[in-house]
Amino acid sequence: MPTVSRPEHTLPEQYLVLVFQALRLRVVTAALRSVDVKFTDVDYKVYTDAAAHVLKGGSPYERHTYRYSPLVAYLCLPNLLGCPFFGKLLFCCIDLAIALLIEKGLWRIHEECRHSRQEEGGSTRGRRHNAISVAENMSSNISKSSSSSGEYPVHTFLLPWCCWLIHPVVATVSARGNADSIPCLFVLLTVDAVRSQRLLLSAVLYCLAVHVKLYPVIYGVPILLYMQEGEIPVYLTFLPHRPKGFLRQLFWGLVSAPVAALLLPFRACCFLLRNMGRRQWAFGLLSVFSCFAIGSLFYHLYGFPFVFESYLYHATRSDHRHNLSLFFYLLYLDSLAPLKTVTFVALNKVCTTQASCTAFTKLFGVEVLRFLPYFLWWLCLLPFAVAATDLKKKTITQAFVAMAIFQLACLLWLFFGYQLEFEGKPVFLKLMFASAIFTLSQLGLVVFFVLKIRSNDAGQKAKGSCVDVAGAAQVAALERKQV
């Protein structure tokens, strides 16, 4: 594998970094303003109170409703040492580090693809080598930026900015003092370590990501698939083909494709259980050992409250107010109490907004609805999904439309959520339908990217076969000239 290093930023790009970080600091100072709905996230006060208990030699779990890793309380200790906004500043800096990691990852993928194409061109023998290499260079479908190692593809810089750094969700959540950017950082560090083939480091980072938030455990399957030797079976990327006819396409989009997408992880797990290699077993065992070591350390320090508040509580949690889940109304009616744990595992029955709305009246002159911190969990990976498509203008436009539909579904839910939580209106049924639309919009994003990436892979293989045919034709022409 080639050694890849991220190229240095140009001066205009460095100015952009400074400008947007300055804007984030401006957003952080909004907490000093007097508004109807407080800007600072209530969780930030929970972090600070837990840090106060740690500073006194106690347990962070002595603070009621503290249900996070002790590491979060440790990071917020400077809040009590003369800098009450240290945590917010730290989370904003983590956002910048995540953007740089995304850019580095995209650049690494670009360089690895270029290197693999060069190896494929050099694998031919004799007189075919030059002809096929020429044909391959002529038909290469690298992005419009360039295919040479000396030039910098534009999408590796634009995607981290558009999908992450200047995204309103990211800017708002971190500036309010929410720590959801921390697991995103560990996830991307894990991805970088895995692609660099640093097995021990990747296992430790993956363990830290799972320790801070439970959700990164789902990334274990993709990591193990990446380590798989040989090609991945086609059935692991299967989605039913889109049929003809409006009603059939409607059923395909609402039922068939989403169900198939949800079954993909189970197919992958079955495949891995039968075909795991040494590196995969080593990664799994190192990850389990690291998780056990960190868990044992904090259990020794804080006892069972650490285990319950950090992990077990989330398996029994039911929140029928701050909830965008499809099961929101059923939880409110409490008609499926025995199935609560099942619904949590299946579709995350509690997808909370933390505080549904934030007033920016003093800062921007208009009150807008605050977006949702849980979206940070997959927004940091969105640039990689976009980069895996063909990056054509039509595809980028379709991706923008899909994200716009998702954001509109989000705003629809927040509209009814504001009416319920702040105005006390009985809009539970409307909120349930908004949750259903919100869930479908996210499933639609999954299906969209799976189809686009699969189509791009098929196009790459088709162009590769065309390259072989063109190379053979050029070899035949050269032979005729020599004769």
C-alpha positions in Angstrom: 0.0 0.0 0.0 1.4 3.4 -0.9 2.4 5.9 1.7 -0.1 8.7 1.7 0.1 12.1 3.4 -2.4 14.9 3.2 -1.3 17.8 1.1 -0.7 21.2 2.8 -3.5 23.8 2.7 -3.1 26.8 0.5 -3.3 30.3 2.0 -6.9 30.9 1.0 -7.9 27.6 2.6 -6.2 28.6 5.8 -8.1 31.8 5.8 -11.3 29.9 5.5 -10.4 27.8 8.5 -9.7 30.9 10.6 -12.9 32.6 9.4 -15.2 29.7 10.2 -13.6 29.1 13.6 -14.1 32.8 14.4 -17.8 32.4 13.5 -18.0 29.4 15.8 -16.5 31.5 18.6 -19.2 34.1 17.9 -21.8 31.4 18.2 -20.3 30.3 21.5 -20.6 33.8 22.9 -24.3 33.7 22.2 -24.6 31.9 25.5 -24.0 35.2 27.2 -27.1 36.7 25.7 -30.5 36.6 27.4 -32.9 34.7 25.2 -36.2 32.9 25.9 -34.7 29.4 25.2 -31.2 29.1 26.6 -28.5 28.5 24.0 -26.2 26.3 26.2 -27.2 22.7 26.1 -28.4 21.3 29.4 -26.0 18.5 29.0 -23.1 21.0 29.2 -24.2 21.8 32.8 -24.4 18.1 33.5 -20.8 17.7 32.3 -19.6 20.6 34.4 -21.4 19.4 37.5 -19.9 15.9 37.1 -16.5 17.4 36.6 -17.0 19.3 39.9 -17.6 15.9 41.7 -14.4 14.5 40.1 -12.4 17.6 41.2 -13.6 16.9 44.8 -12.4 13.3 44.5 -15.9 11.9 44.0 -17.6 10.1 41.2 -19.1 11.9 38.2 -22.2 9.7 38.6 -23.0 11.4 41.8 -24.5 14.0 39.5 -28.1 13.0 38.7 -28.7 12.3 35.0 -25.0 12.0 34.2 -25.0 9.0 31.8 -21.8 9.4 29.9 -18.2 8.2 30.0 -16.1 9.6 32.8 -13.7 10.8 30.1 -16.3 13.6 29.2 -16.2 14.8 32.8 -12.4 14.8 32.8 -12.3 16.9 29.6 -14.6 19.5 31.2 -12.4 19.9 34.3 -11.0 23.2 33.0 -14.6 24.6 33.1 -14.1 24.9 36.8 -10.6 26.4 36.6 -11.4 29.8 35.3 -12.6 29.0 31.8 -16.3 28.1 31.9 -16.5 27.8 28.1 -13.5 25.5 27.7 -15.6 22.5 26.9 -17.4 24.4 24.1 -14.1 25.6 22.6 -12.7 22.1 22.8 -15.7 20.6 21.0 -15.4 23.2 18.3 -11.7 22.4 17.9 -12.6 18.7 17.7 -15.0 19.6 14.8 -12.0 21.1 12.9 -9.9 18.0 13.6 -12.7 15.9 12.2 -12.8 17.9 9.1 -9.1 17.5 8.6 -9.4 13.7 9.2 -12.2 13.5 6.6 -10.0 15.4 4.1 -7.0 13.1 4.9 -9.2 10.1 4.4 -10.6 11.2 1.1 -7.1 12.1 -0.1 -5.9 8.6 1.0 -8.7 6.9 -0.9 -7.9 9.0 -4.0 -4.2 8.1 -3.9 -4.9 4.4 -3.3 -7.3 4.3 -6.3 -4.6 5.9 -8.4 -2.0 3.6 -7.2 -4.2 0.5 -7.8 -4.8 1.7 -11.4 -1.1 2.1 -12.0 -0.5 -1.5 -10.7 -3.3 -2.8 -12.9 -1.6 -1.0 -15.9 1.8 -2.5 -15.0 0.6 -6.1 -14.5 0.4 -6.8 -18.2 3.3 -8.4 -19.9 5.6 -7.6 -22.9 4.4 -5.3 -25.6 0.9 -5.0 -24.1 2.1 -3.0 -21.2 2.6 0.3 -22.9 -0.5 0.0 -25.1 -2.9 -0.9 -22.3 -1.4 1.7 -20.0 -2.0 4.4 -22.6 -5.6 3.2 -23.1 -6.2 3.1 -19.4 -5.0 6.6 -19.0 -7.2 7.8 -21.8 -10.3 6.2 -20.3 -9.7 6.9 -16.7 -12.7 8.3 -14.9 -11.0 10.2 -12.1 -12.7 13.2 -10.9 -12.4 16.4 -12.9 -9.7 17.7 -10.7 -7.0 15.5 -11.9 -5.6 12.0 -11.9 -1.9 12.9 -11.2 -0.4 12.6 -7.8 0.8 16.2 -8.0 -2.7 17.7 -8.3 -5.2 18.0 -5.6 -8.8 16.7 -6.3 -11.3 19.4 -5.4 -13.8 17.1 -3.8 -11.3 16.1 -1.0 -11.5 19.7 0.2 -15.1 20.7 -0.6 -16.8 17.6 0.9 -15.4 18.0 4.5 -16.5 21.7 4.4 -19.9 21.3 2.9 -20.9 18.1 4.7 -19.3 18.8 8.1 -17.5 22.0 9.0 -20.0 24.6 7.8 -23.1 22.4 8.4 -25.6 24.1 10.7 -26.0 20.8 12.7 -22.4 20.6 13.5 -21.8 24.3 14.2 -24.8 24.5 16.5 -24.4 21.3 18.5 -20.8 21.8 19.4 -21.1 25.5 20.1 -24.0 24.7 22.5 -21.7 22.4 24.5 -22.7 18.9 23.3 -20.0 16.3 23.3 -21.3 14.2 20.4 -18.3 15.2 18.3 -16.0 13.2 20.6 -17.1 9.7 19.4 -17.1 11.0 15.8 -13.4 11.9 16.3 -12.6 8.4 17.6 -14.5 6.8 14.7 -12.5 8.7 12.1 -9.3 8.0 13.9 -10.2 4.3 13.9 -10.9 4.5 10.1 -7.5 6.2 9.5 -5.7 3.6 11.6 -7.5 0.7 9.9 -6.6 2.0 6.4 -3.0 2.5 7.6 -3.0 -1.2 8.7 -2.1 -0.3 12.3 -3.9 -3.2 14.0 -3.3 -2.5 17.7 -3.9 1.3 17.4 -7.1 0.7 15.4 -8.4 -1.7 18.0 -7.7 0.7 20.9 -9.3 3.6 19.1 -12.3 1.5 18.2 -12.7 0.5 21.8 -12.5 4.2 22.9 -15.2 5.1 20.4 -17.5 2.4 21.8 -16.6 3.4 25.3 -17.6 7.0 24.8 -20.8 6.1 22.9 -22.3 2.7 22.3 -23.4 3.3 18.7 -19.9 2.8 17.0 -20.2 -0.9 17.8 -22.1 -1.2 14.5 -18.9 -0.3 12.6 -17.2 -3.5 13.7 -18.8 -5.4 10.8 -17.6 -2.9 8.1 -14.1 -2.9 9.6 -13.9 -6.7 9.5 -15.2 -6.8 6.0 -12.5 -4.3 5.0 -9.9 -6.7 6.4 -11.4 -9.6 4.5 -8.9 -11.1 2.1 -10.3 -11.5 -1.4 -13.5 -10.1 -2.9 -16.7 -9.6 -0.9 -19.6 -11.7 -2.2 -22.1 -9.9 -4.3 -25.0 -10.9 -2.2 -23.7 -8.7 0.6 -24.3 -5.6 -1.5 -27.6 -6.8 -2.9 -30.6 -4.5 -3.3 -33.7 -5.5 -5.4 -33.6 -3.8 -8.8 -36.1 -1.0 -9.3 -39.1 -2.2 -11.2 -41.2 -0.4 -13.8 -44.5 1.2 -13.1 -45.5 3.8 -10.5 -47.1 1.6 -7.9 -44.3 -1.0 -8.1 -41.7 1.7 -7.8 -43.6 3.1 -4.8 -43.7 -0.3 -3.1 -40.0 -0.8 -3.9 -39.0 2.6 -2.4 -41.1 2.3 0.7 -40.8 -1.4 1.6 -38.7 -3.6 -0.6 -35.4 -1.6 -0.8 -35.4 -0.4 2.9 -36.1 -3.9 4.2 -33.3 -5.3 2.0 -30.9 -2.5 3.3 -31.8 -3.3 6.9 -30.9 -7.0 6.3 -27.5 -6.3 4.9 -25.7 -6.2 8.3 -27.2 -9.6 9.2 -26.0 -11.1 5.9 -22.5 -9.6 6.6 -22.4 -11.1 10.1 -23.2 -14.6 8.8 -20.5 -14.3 6.1 -17.9 -13.1 8.7 -18.6 -15.9 11.1 -17.7 -18.4 8.4 -14.7 -16.6 6.8 -12.8 -14.6 9.4 -9.0 -14.6 9.0 -6.1 -14.0 11.4 -6.1 -10.2 11.1 -9.8 -10.1 11.8 -9.6 -12.4 14.8 -6.7 -10.3 16.1 -8.6 -7.1 15.7 -11.6 -8.6 17.4 -9.7 -10.0 20.3 -7.6 -6.8 20.8 -10.8 -4.7 20.8 -12.5 -6.9 23.4 -9.4 -6.9 25.6 -9.2 -3.1 25.3 -12.9 -2.6 26.2 -12.5 -5.0 29.1 -9.4 -3.1 30.4 -11.0 0.3 30.2 -14.3 -0.9 31.6 -12.4 -2.6 34.5 -10.5 0.5 35.3 -13.6 2.7 35.6 -15.5 0.0 37.4 -12.7 -0.1 39.9 -13.0 3.7 40.3 -16.7 4.2 40.3 -18.4 0.8 40.8 -21.7 -0.4 39.4 -23.1 3.1 38.7 -20.5 3.4 35.9 -21.8 0.3 34.2 -25.5 1.1 34.7 -25.5 4.8 33.8 -23.1 4.5 30.9 -24.5 1.3 29.3 -27.4 -0.5 30.9 -29.6 2.6 31.3 -29.8 3.0 27.5 -31.4 -0.4 27.1 -34.3 0.6 29.4 -34.7 4.2 28.5 -38.0 5.5 27.3 -38.4 9.1 26.5 -41.8 10.1 24.9 -41.0 13.8 24.7 -37.6 14.5 23.2 -38.0 11.7 20.7 -37.9 11.4 16.9 -38.3 7.7 16.8 -40.8 5.8 14.8 -42.0 4.3 18.1 -42.5 7.6 19.8 -46.3 7.4 20.1 -46.3 3.8 21.2 -43.9 4.6 23.9 -46.2 7.5 25.0 -49.2 5.1 25.2 -46.9 2.5 26.8 -48.7 -0.3 24.9 -45.5 -2.2 24.0 -43.7 -2.2 27.3 -42.3 -5.8 26.9 -40.8 -4.9 23.6 -38.9 -1.7 24.6 -35.5 -3.3 24.6 -36.2 -4.9 21.2 -37.2 -1.6 19.6 -34.2 0.1 21.0 -31.9 -2.4 19.4 -33.8 -2.4 16.1 -34.3 1.2 15.3 -33.1 3.3 18.3 -36.4 4.1 19.9 -35.0 7.2 21.6 -33.6 9.6 19.1 -33.6 12.7 21.3 -33.3 16.4 20.3 -31.8 17.2 23.7 -33.7 20.6 23.5 -35.9 20.9 20.5 -35.5 24.6 19.7 -33.0 27.3 20.3 -33.7 31.0 19.9 -31.2 33.0 17.8 -33.2 36.2 18.1 -30.4 38.2 19.6 -27.7 36.8 17.3 -29.3 36.5 13.9 -32.5 38.5 14.3 -34.7 35.5 13.7 -35.7 32.4 15.8 -34.8 29.2 14.1 -35.2 25.6 15.1 -32.1 23.8 16.3 -31.1 20.7 14.5 -30.3 17.4 16.1 -27.0 16.3 17.7 -27.5 12.6 16.9 -27.0 13.4 13.2 -23.4 14.1 13.9 -22.9 10.4 14.2 -23.4 9.8 10.5 -22.7 13.3 9.1 -19.0 12.8 9.6 -19.2 9.7 7.3 -21.4 11.4 4.7 -18.4 12.8 2.7 -17.1 9.2 2.1 -20.5 8.1 0.8 -20.6 11.0 -1.6 -17.0 10.5 -2.7 -17.8 6.8 -3.5 -20.3 7.8 -6.2 -19.3 8.9 -9.7 -19.3 12.6 -8.6 -21.1 13.7 -11.7 -23.2 16.8 -11.7 -26.5 14.8 -11.8 -25.4 12.6 -8.9 -24.4 15.6 -6.7 -27.7 17.3 -7.5 -29.7 14.2 -6.5 -27.7 13.9 -3.3 -28.4 17.5 -2.5 -32.2 16.9 -3.1 -32.1 13.8 -0.9 -30.4 15.7 1.9 -32.9 18.5 1.5 -35.8 16.1 1.8 -34.2 14.8 5.0 -33.8 18.3 6.4 -37.4 19.2 5.6 -38.6 16.0 7.3 -36.5 17.1 10.3 -38.0 20.6 10.3 -41.5 19.1 10.1 -40.9 17.1 13.2 -39.3 20.0 15.0 -42.4 22.1 14.2 -44.7 19.7 16.0 -42.1 19.1 18.7 -42.0 22.8 19.5 -45.8 22.9 19.7 -45.9 19.9 22.0 -43.0 20.9 24.3 -43.1 24.6 24.5 -46.8 25.4 23.7 -48.3 22.3 25.3 -50.5 21.5 22.4 -51.8 17.9 22.0 -50.2 17.1 18.7 -49.0 13.5 19.5 -50.7 11.9 16.5 -49.2 14.5 14.1 -45.9 14.0 15.7 -46.1 10.3 15.1 -46.7 10.8 11.4 -43.8 13.3 11.3 -41.6 10.6 13.0 -42.6 8.1 10.3 -41.8 10.6 7.5 -38.5 11.3 9.3 -37.6 7.6 9.4 -38.4 7.1 5.8 -36.3 10.0 4.7 -33.3 8.5 6.4 -33.9 5.1 4.9 -34.2 6.8 1.6 -30.7 8.2 2.0 -29.4 4.8 2.7 -31.0 3.3 -0.4 -29.9 6.3 -2.5 -26.2 5.9 -1.7 -26.2 2.1 -1.9 -27.7 2.3 -5.4 -25.3 5.1 -6.5 -22.2 3.4 -5.2 -23.2 0.1 -6.7 -23.8 1.8 -10.0 -20.4 3.5 -9.9 -18.7 0.2 -9.1 -20.4 -1.5 -12.0 -19.4 1.4 -14.3 -15.8 1.1 -13.1 -15.7 -2.6 -14.0 -17.3 -2.0 -17.4 -14.8 0.7 -18.2 -12.0 -1.7 -17.1 -13.2 -4.3 -19.6 -13.3 -1.6 -22.3 -9.8 -0.6 -21.4 -8.6 -4.2 -22.0 -10.4 -4.4 -25.3 -8.9 -1.0 -26.4 -5.4 -2.1 -25.2 -5.7 -5.4 -27.2 -6.7 -3.4 -30.3 -3.7 -1.1 -29.9 -1.4 -4.1 -29.5 -2.8 -5.6 -32.7 -2.3 -2.3 -34.6 1.3 -2.1 -33.4 2.0 -5.6 -34.5 0.6 -4.9 -38.0 2.8 -1.8 -38.2 5.9 -3.9 -37.2 5.1 -6.5 -39.8 
